[in-house]
Amino acid sequence: MKRTNESGRSMVEMLGVLAIIGVLSVGGIAGYTMAMNRYRSNEIIDMANKLAVVAFSARETYMAMHNGDTIPTSDVPDLASSGLYTSSVINGATFETPTFYSDTTCTTPIVASTKNQSARSIKIVINFNGNDNVCKAAASTLGEDCSGGKVEFCSRAS
């Protein structure tokens, strides 16, 4: 019977395999973190878009109920009862009270409204409360800047 000399793997080979596995793991964890930040920012942006739709709808309803009287912006609409901003926390982000504008670029705020003056855009401000990575992901998606943990964007009426 012939004997063969078999040997196992060397220590250098094992360390090489472990190094490759470590590099792949770090890349996977980084990719997962980026994907979760993008997911969280998309959830927040979706809620902001819902806020804009509710705000426009509530404002139009409020205006129709007051038959063309002059209405201060602070009264139009009362969204606190909707729970969509201030008290609502989505992935650590909160929303400030939206501001209505008479143009589509959010440059001319509506100070007092009549039934004939419709809001053409709304400014939404999202506070990310210290979650800078999600703030940067949301700002990147919206094409805006993340400054001071906030993202401001203008949403047009549909």
C-alpha positions in Angstrom: 0.0 0.0 0.0 1.3 3.4 -1.0 1.2 6.2 1.6 0.6 9.8 0.5 1.6 12.8 2.6 -1.4 15.1 2.9 -1.3 18.3 4.7 -3.9 20.9 5.7 -4.1 24.6 4.9 -1.4 26.8 6.0 -1.9 29.7 8.4 -1.3 32.3 5.7 -4.0 30.7 3.5 -6.5 30.8 6.3 -5.7 34.4 7.2 -6.1 35.3 3.5 -9.6 33.7 3.4 -10.6 35.5 6.6 -9.3 38.8 5.2 -11.4 38.4 2.1 -14.5 37.5 4.2 -13.9 40.5 6.4 -13.7 42.9 3.4 -16.9 41.5 1.9 -18.7 41.8 5.2 -17.7 45.4 5.7 -18.9 46.2 2.2 -22.2 44.4 2.9 -22.8 46.3 6.1 -22.0 49.6 4.5 -24.4 48.8 1.6 -27.2 47.7 4.1 -26.8 50.9 6.1 -27.0 53.1 3.0 -30.1 51.2 1.8 -31.8 51.6 5.2 -31.1 55.4 5.3 -32.6 55.7 1.8 -35.6 53.7 2.8 -36.1 55.8 5.9 -35.8 59.0 3.9 -38.3 57.8 1.3 -40.8 57.0 4.1 -40.4 60.6 5.4 -40.7 62.1 1.9 -43.8 60.1 1.3 -45.3 61.4 4.6 -44.4 65.0 3.6 -46.2 64.5 0.3 -49.2 63.3 2.1 -49.0 66.3 4.4 -49.0 68.6 1.3 -52.1 66.9 -0.1 -54.0 67.1 3.2 -52.9 70.7 3.6 -54.2 71.8 0.2 -57.4 69.9 0.6 -58.1 71.3 4.1 -57.3 74.8 2.9 -59.7 74.5 -0.1 -62.4 73.1 2.2 -61.9 75.9 4.7 -62.0 78.6 2.1 -65.2 77.2 0.5 -66.9 77.2 4.0 -66.1 80.9 4.6 -67.7 82.2 1.3 -64.9 84.6 0.2 -64.3 86.3 3.6 -60.7 87.4 4.2 -59.1 84.6 6.3 -55.7 84.9 8.0 -53.2 82.3 7.0 -52.7 81.2 10.6 -56.3 79.9 10.5 -56.0 78.0 7.1 -56.0 75.1 7.7 -55.8 73.8 11.2 -53.7 70.6 10.6 -52.9 69.9 14.2 -55.9 67.6 14.4 -54.7 65.6 11.4 -51.7 64.4 13.3 -49.5 64.8 10.2 -47.0 67.3 11.7 -45.5 68.4 14.9 -46.8 65.5 17.0 -46.0 63.0 14.2 -42.6 61.4 14.3 -41.6 59.3 11.3 -38.2 57.6 11.6 -37.1 60.4 14.0 -38.3 63.2 11.8 -40.9 65.9 12.6 -42.7 68.4 10.4 -43.1 72.1 10.9 -46.4 73.9 10.2 -46.6 74.3 6.4 -46.7 77.7 4.7 -48.9 78.4 1.6 -47.7 80.4 -1.4 -49.5 82.1 -4.2 -46.9 81.1 -6.8 -45.3 77.8 -7.8 -41.8 78.6 -6.6 -42.6 79.3 -2.9 -41.4 82.9 -3.0 -44.7 84.9 -2.3 -46.3 83.7 0.9 -50.0 84.1 1.4 -50.6 86.5 4.3 -54.3 86.8 4.1 -56.5 84.9 1.8 -59.8 85.3 0.0 -61.8 82.6 -1.6 -60.5 83.7 -5.0 -56.8 83.5 -4.0 -55.8 79.9 -4.4 -52.6 78.4 -3.0 -50.3 77.2 -5.8 -47.6 75.8 -3.6 -46.7 74.9 -0.1 -43.3 74.8 1.8 -42.7 71.8 3.9 -39.9 71.8 6.5 -38.7 68.4 7.8 -36.6 68.3 11.0 -34.4 65.2 11.2 -33.5 65.6 14.9 -29.9 64.7 14.7 -30.1 61.9 12.1 -27.8 63.5 9.6 -27.4 60.4 7.3 -31.2 60.2 6.7 -31.3 64.0 6.3 -28.6 63.8 3.6 -30.4 60.9 1.8 -33.7 62.8 1.8 -32.0 66.0 0.6 -30.4 64.1 -2.2 -33.7 62.6 -3.3 -35.4 66.0 -3.2 -32.5 67.9 -4.8 -32.3 70.2 -1.8 -29.7 70.8 1.0 -29.6 69.3 4.4 -28.6 72.3 6.6 -29.0 72.3 10.4 -30.7 68.9 10.3 -33.6 70.3 8.2 -34.7 69.9 4.7 -37.1 72.5 3.1 -38.8 71.8 -0.1 -41.6 73.4 -2.2 -44.5 71.2 -3.3 -46.9 72.4 -6.0 -50.6 72.0 -6.0 -51.7 69.3 -8.4 
